[in-house]
Amino acid sequence: MIIVNVFIPLMDKEYEFKLNEDIPVCWIIEEITSLICQKEQYVLSNDSQQFMLYKTECNRTLSVSLSLYENDIKSGDRLILA
């Protein structure tokens, strides 16, 4: 498990998540969007698969078919969900 900060420009908020680094990014995106929508009582008009995760440190889009580990994401990294 790793701990990362995820900034969501759509809501102008940042959240801290404890994530399993062995799960594909597409599942991570789905889980993050679901949790945030529940917490903020927000309804997405778009499918969660239209979102992408970016690593801010190197301005790189994460591959949705790879895990966080395979995308070289480590504890303390800051991601953007857009």
C-alpha positions in Angstrom: 0.0 0.0 0.0 1.1 3.5 -0.8 -0.1 6.9 0.2 -0.6 9.6 -2.5 -2.2 13.0 -2.7 -4.7 13.3 -5.6 -5.7 16.8 -6.7 -9.0 17.1 -8.6 -9.1 20.4 -10.6 -12.9 19.9 -11.3 -13.5 20.4 -7.6 -10.4 22.4 -6.7 -9.7 20.0 -3.9 -6.9 17.6 -2.9 -7.4 14.2 -1.2 -5.0 11.8 0.4 -5.5 8.1 -0.6 -4.0 4.9 0.6 -3.9 2.7 -2.6 -2.8 -0.7 -3.5 0.1 -0.3 -6.0 -0.6 -3.6 -7.7 -4.0 -2.7 -9.1 -4.4 -1.3 -12.6 -4.8 2.5 -12.8 -8.2 2.1 -14.6 -9.6 0.5 -11.4 -7.9 3.1 -9.2 -9.6 5.9 -11.2 -13.0 4.3 -10.9 -12.5 3.8 -7.1 -11.3 7.4 -6.6 -14.1 8.9 -8.5 -16.7 6.8 -6.7 -15.3 7.7 -3.3 -15.1 11.4 -4.0 -18.6 11.5 -5.4 -20.0 9.8 -2.3 -18.0 12.1 0.0 -18.9 15.3 -1.8 -22.4 14.2 -2.8 -21.5 14.9 -6.4 -22.9 13.2 -9.5 -20.6 12.7 -12.5 -22.2 13.4 -15.8 -19.4 11.6 -17.5 -18.2 8.0 -17.2 -15.2 7.7 -14.9 -13.2 6.0 -17.7 -12.9 9.4 -19.4 -10.6 10.6 -16.6 -6.9 10.2 -16.5 -4.3 10.3 -13.7 -1.2 12.4 -14.2 2.0 12.4 -12.1 2.7 16.1 -11.4 6.4 15.6 -10.7 7.2 14.6 -14.3 4.0 15.9 -16.1 3.3 12.3 -17.3 0.0 10.6 -18.0 -0.2 7.2 -16.2 -1.0 4.2 -18.4 -4.4 2.9 -17.4 -3.6 -0.7 -18.2 -0.6 -0.7 -15.9 -0.5 -0.7 -12.1 0.7 2.2 -10.0 3.9 0.3 -9.3 4.5 -0.2 -13.0 3.8 3.5 -13.6 6.6 4.2 -11.0 4.2 5.8 -8.4 5.5 5.8 -4.9 4.3 6.9 -1.5 4.3 10.7 -1.2 3.7 11.3 -5.0 1.2 13.9 -6.0 -1.3 13.0 -8.8 -3.9 14.9 -10.7 -7.2 13.3 -11.7 -8.6 15.2 -14.7 
